[in-house]
Amino acid sequence: MKILVTGSTNGMGKGVAKVLAGIDNQNHEIILLGRSKELGEATIRELESSTMNKKISFILCDLARLGDVRNAISEIKSKHKYLDCLFINAGLGYAANRVETEDGMDSHFQVNYLSQFMLTLNLLSLLEKSENWGRVIFNVTRGGKIFWDDIQMNKNWSFENGIHQAMVAKRMFFVKLHDLYRGLEGSKVSFIGFEISKTVWSNQINIIPVSMKTMATIMKFFGTFISIEKCGMIMAPLFTENQEESLKKSGKFVTWKKNEFIGINEEETALDREMQEKLWKISLELCKDETTTKTSDSLQSRAG
């Protein structure tokens, strides 16, 4: 499998990349996408050393810059004729204050959702060429609401609101993609939302306030957290399972519990087709990218 992982130099993304690089006789090709060249190169060295897999590469892309996303899409397409899997994972967590990107958007909305909306749409053509029938796995959590009158969080900002808005936006996105692709004759591309049942111990611990760090350390002692490697082991089957199993999960929101993947009842907000379409249109307008708009138009036309 050829697998592209966003947010791959820390946390869940790194755990998934590490496990996938090491299993199945090191046959999987892993493409890391991240905003730091230094961290990307260090992650390649670490994964090559620990897994003996030499098919690991890095794409430089800061999701807080739409220009970077455009460049990354071009680079990926120039270097790869197909993709088997895409892990939509990258995201900002704790922040003391609202940060506006150079594109004039709330950083949580842009990094956690919009840039990956743009990335996914433009890489669908590579996933369609997969001999293993492409799949997109979304790292998502329950809850959240879209602040339709304040999407850029100028009035309602908190890092929690920013995270949760992006999460419900991603869930609306993958459900709509699933519905569109079921309208394409012969399509076998899958779109799956996954929520990890325990919090992953990641680099977030280094940036949260002391009071939160102390509480997290206590919670870790009592087994609330899991390692990035454990997370990777739990999630690996979503990327490597056979086509039939992947298609059964497409369009669904799942988690891992009692040693099996089980469904999560989705909220009506994420399933509302009118709201999905509204968010899709807003997202295209915010991307301000002719190629992305044409890709969207083509997909919707093909799906009827």
C-alpha positions as CSV (number, residue, x, y, z in Angstrom):
1,M,0.0,0.0,0.0
2,K,1.1,3.6,-0.7
3,I,-0.1,5.7,2.2
4,L,0.0,9.5,2.7
5,V,-0.2,10.7,6.3
6,T,-0.9,14.3,7.3
7,G,0.4,15.4,10.7
8,S,2.9,12.6,10.5
9,T,5.8,13.9,12.6
10,N,4.0,13.8,16.0
11,G,1.1,12.1,17.8
12,M,-1.4,9.8,16.1
13,G,0.0,10.4,12.6
14,K,3.5,9.4,13.6
15,G,2.2,6.4,15.4
16,V,0.2,5.2,12.4
17,A,3.1,5.9,10.1
18,K,5.5,4.0,12.3
19,V,3.4,0.9,12.6
20,L,2.4,0.8,8.9
21,A,6.1,1.1,8.0
22,G,7.0,-1.8,10.1
23,I,4.3,-4.4,9.3
24,D,3.8,-6.8,6.4
25,N,7.5,-7.2,5.7
26,Q,8.1,-3.5,5.4
27,N,6.2,-3.5,2.1
28,H,4.1,-0.4,2.6
29,E,5.3,2.9,1.2
30,I,4.8,5.8,3.6
31,I,4.5,9.4,2.5
32,L,4.8,11.9,5.5
33,L,3.3,15.3,5.2
34,G,4.3,18.0,7.6
35,R,5.2,21.7,8.1
36,S,8.8,21.2,9.4
37,K,11.6,19.9,7.1
38,E,13.8,19.2,10.1
39,L,11.1,17.2,11.9
40,G,10.2,15.4,8.6
41,E,13.8,14.3,8.0
42,A,14.2,13.3,11.6
43,T,11.1,11.2,11.4
44,I,12.3,9.5,8.3
45,R,15.5,8.6,10.0
46,E,13.7,7.3,13.1
47,L,11.2,5.2,11.2
48,E,13.9,3.8,8.9
49,S,16.0,2.8,11.9
50,S,13.1,1.3,13.9
51,T,11.3,-0.5,11.0
52,M,14.1,-1.1,8.4
53,N,11.6,0.3,5.8
54,K,13.4,2.4,3.2
55,K,10.2,3.4,1.4
56,I,9.5,6.5,3.4
57,S,9.5,10.1,2.0
58,F,8.4,13.5,3.1
59,I,6.3,16.3,1.6
60,L,6.8,19.8,3.1
61,C,3.4,21.5,3.7
62,D,2.2,24.0,6.3
63,L,-1.6,23.6,6.3
64,A,-1.9,27.1,7.7
65,R,-0.9,28.3,4.2
66,L,-3.2,27.5,1.2
67,G,-0.2,28.2,-1.1
68,D,1.7,25.4,0.6
69,V,-1.3,23.1,0.1
70,R,-1.4,23.9,-3.7
71,N,2.4,23.2,-3.9
72,A,2.1,20.0,-2.0
73,I,-0.7,18.8,-4.3
74,S,1.5,19.5,-7.3
75,E,4.5,17.8,-5.8
76,I,2.5,14.7,-4.8
77,K,1.0,14.4,-8.3
78,S,4.3,14.8,-10.0
79,K,6.0,12.1,-7.8
80,H,3.1,9.5,-7.5
81,K,0.8,8.0,-10.1
82,Y,-1.6,6.7,-7.5
83,L,-2.3,6.5,-3.8
84,D,-3.9,3.7,-1.9
85,C,-4.6,5.5,1.4
86,L,-4.9,9.0,2.8
87,F,-4.9,9.6,6.5
88,I,-6.6,13.0,7.2
89,N,-5.1,13.5,10.7
90,A,-3.2,16.8,11.1
91,G,-4.7,19.3,13.6
92,L,-4.0,22.0,16.1
93,G,-5.0,21.3,19.7
94,Y,-4.4,23.6,22.6
95,A,-3.8,27.3,22.0
96,A,-3.8,30.2,24.4
97,N,-5.2,32.6,21.9
98,R,-6.9,32.7,18.5
99,V,-4.3,32.8,15.7
100,E,-5.2,34.1,12.2
101,T,-3.5,32.6,9.2
102,E,-2.0,34.6,6.4
103,D,-5.1,33.6,4.4
104,G,-7.2,35.5,6.9
105,M,-8.8,32.5,8.6
106,D,-8.9,31.0,12.1
107,S,-5.9,28.6,12.3
108,H,-7.9,25.8,13.8
109,F,-10.5,25.9,11.0
110,Q,-8.0,26.1,8.3
111,V,-5.4,23.6,9.5
112,N,-7.8,21.0,11.0
113,Y,-10.4,21.1,8.2
114,L,-10.2,23.5,5.2
115,S,-6.7,22.7,4.0
116,Q,-7.3,19.0,4.3
117,F,-10.7,19.5,2.4
118,M,-8.6,21.0,-0.4
119,L,-5.9,18.3,-0.2
120,T,-8.4,15.5,-0.2
121,L,-10.4,16.7,-3.2
122,N,-7.3,17.2,-5.3
123,L,-5.9,13.7,-4.5
124,L,-9.1,11.8,-5.2
125,S,-7.9,11.1,-8.8
126,L,-4.8,9.3,-7.4
127,L,-7.0,7.3,-5.0
128,E,-9.2,6.2,-7.9
129,K,-6.2,4.8,-9.6
130,S,-5.4,2.5,-6.7
131,E,-5.3,-1.2,-7.5
132,N,-6.3,-1.8,-3.9
133,W,-9.3,0.6,-4.2
134,G,-8.4,3.8,-2.4
135,R,-9.6,4.8,1.0
136,V,-9.5,8.0,3.1
137,I,-9.4,7.6,6.9
138,F,-10.4,10.7,8.9
139,N,-9.2,11.3,12.5
140,V,-12.4,12.7,14.1
141,T,-14.2,12.9,17.4
142,R,-17.9,13.3,18.4
143,G,-19.8,16.5,19.0
144,G,-19.2,20.0,17.7
145,K,-21.2,22.6,15.8
146,I,-20.6,24.8,12.9
147,F,-20.8,28.5,13.8
148,W,-22.4,29.5,10.5
149,D,-22.4,33.2,11.3
150,D,-18.9,33.1,12.7
151,I,-17.0,30.3,11.0
152,Q,-13.7,32.1,11.5
153,M,-14.4,32.2,15.3
154,N,-14.0,36.0,15.7
155,K,-16.7,36.0,18.4
156,N,-16.9,32.5,19.8
157,W,-13.2,31.5,19.9
158,S,-11.8,29.0,22.2
159,F,-9.4,26.3,21.3
160,E,-12.2,23.8,22.2
161,N,-14.7,25.4,20.0
162,G,-12.1,25.6,17.2
163,I,-11.3,21.9,17.5
164,H,-14.9,20.8,17.7
165,Q,-16.1,22.9,14.8
166,A,-13.4,21.4,12.6
167,M,-14.3,17.9,13.7
168,V,-17.9,18.1,12.8
169,A,-16.9,19.7,9.5
170,K,-14.6,16.7,8.7
171,R,-17.5,14.3,9.5
172,M,-19.9,16.2,7.3
173,F,-17.2,16.1,4.5
174,F,-16.5,12.4,4.6
175,V,-20.2,11.5,4.7
176,K,-20.8,13.6,1.6
177,L,-17.8,12.1,-0.2
178,H,-19.2,8.6,0.6
179,D,-22.6,9.6,-0.8
180,L,-21.1,11.1,-4.0
181,Y,-18.9,8.1,-4.7
182,R,-21.7,5.7,-4.2
183,G,-23.2,7.5,-7.2
184,L,-20.2,6.7,-9.4
185,E,-20.5,3.5,-11.3
186,G,-17.9,1.0,-10.3
187,S,-16.3,3.2,-7.6
188,K,-14.7,1.4,-4.7
189,V,-13.2,4.3,-2.8
190,S,-14.0,4.3,0.9
191,F,-14.3,7.2,3.3
192,I,-14.2,6.3,7.0
193,G,-14.3,8.4,10.2
194,F,-12.4,7.0,13.2
195,E,-12.4,8.1,16.8
196,I,-9.7,6.7,19.1
197,S,-11.3,5.6,22.4
198,K,-8.5,6.8,24.6
199,T,-6.4,10.0,24.4
200,V,-3.1,9.6,22.7
201,W,0.0,10.8,24.6
202,S,1.6,13.2,22.2
203,N,3.7,16.4,22.0
204,Q,0.6,18.4,23.1
205,I,1.8,17.7,26.6
206,N,4.7,20.1,26.0
207,I,2.6,23.2,25.1
208,I,-0.4,23.0,27.5
209,P,-0.4,25.0,30.8
210,V,1.2,23.5,33.9
211,S,-2.1,22.9,35.5
212,M,-3.3,20.9,32.5
213,K,0.0,19.1,32.3
214,T,-0.1,18.0,35.9
215,M,-3.7,16.6,35.5
216,A,-2.7,14.8,32.3
217,T,0.3,13.2,34.0
218,I,-2.0,11.9,36.8
219,M,-4.5,10.7,34.2
220,K,-1.6,8.9,32.4
221,F,-0.7,7.1,35.6
222,F,-4.3,5.7,35.8
223,G,-4.2,4.5,32.2
224,T,-6.3,7.2,30.5
225,F,-3.7,7.7,27.8
226,I,-2.2,5.3,25.2
227,S,1.1,5.6,23.3
228,I,1.2,6.7,19.7
229,E,2.5,3.2,18.8
230,K,-0.6,1.6,20.5
231,C,-2.8,4.0,18.5
232,G,-1.0,2.9,15.3
233,M,-1.6,-0.8,16.0
234,I,-5.3,-0.2,16.6
235,M,-5.7,1.8,13.4
236,A,-3.5,-0.2,11.1
237,P,-6.3,-2.6,9.9
238,L,-8.3,0.4,8.5
239,F,-5.4,1.0,6.0
240,T,-4.6,-2.6,5.2
241,E,-7.8,-4.6,5.4
242,N,-9.3,-6.0,2.2
243,Q,-11.6,-4.0,-0.1
244,E,-14.8,-5.6,1.1
245,E,-14.2,-4.8,4.8
246,S,-13.2,-1.3,3.9
247,L,-16.4,-0.7,1.9
248,K,-18.5,-2.0,4.7
249,K,-17.2,0.9,6.9
250,S,-17.4,3.6,4.2
251,G,-19.6,6.5,5.2
252,K,-19.6,5.3,8.8
253,F,-18.2,6.8,12.0
254,V,-16.3,4.0,14.0
255,T,-14.2,3.4,17.0
256,W,-12.2,0.5,18.5
257,K,-13.7,-1.2,21.5
258,K,-13.4,-4.7,23.0
259,N,-10.9,-5.7,20.2
260,E,-13.2,-4.8,17.3
261,F,-14.3,-1.8,15.2
262,I,-17.8,-0.7,16.2
263,G,-20.1,2.0,14.8
264,I,-20.8,5.3,16.5
265,N,-24.3,6.7,16.1
266,E,-23.8,9.9,14.1
267,E,-25.5,13.1,15.0
268,E,-28.2,14.6,12.7
269,T,-26.1,17.7,12.2
270,A,-23.4,15.8,10.3
271,L,-25.9,13.8,8.3
272,D,-28.0,16.8,7.1
273,R,-27.4,16.9,3.4
274,E,-28.4,20.6,3.1
275,M,-25.9,21.5,5.7
276,Q,-23.2,19.4,4.1
277,E,-23.8,21.1,0.8
278,K,-23.8,24.5,2.5
279,L,-20.4,23.8,4.1
280,W,-19.0,22.4,0.8
281,K,-19.9,25.6,-1.0
282,I,-18.4,27.8,1.7
283,S,-15.3,25.6,1.7
284,L,-14.8,26.1,-2.0
285,E,-15.2,29.8,-1.7
286,L,-12.6,30.0,1.1
287,C,-10.1,27.9,-0.9
288,K,-10.3,30.4,-3.7
289,D,-8.7,27.8,-6.0
290,E,-9.9,27.3,-9.5
291,T,-8.5,23.7,-9.8
292,T,-10.3,22.7,-6.6
293,T,-13.6,24.1,-7.8
294,K,-13.2,22.4,-11.1
295,T,-12.5,19.1,-9.4
296,S,-15.6,19.5,-7.2
297,D,-17.7,20.3,-10.2
298,S,-16.4,17.3,-12.1
299,L,-17.0,15.0,-9.2
300,Q,-20.6,16.2,-8.6
301,S,-21.3,16.0,-12.3
302,R,-20.0,12.4,-12.5
303,A,-22.1,11.4,-9.5
304,G,-25.2,12.8,-11.0
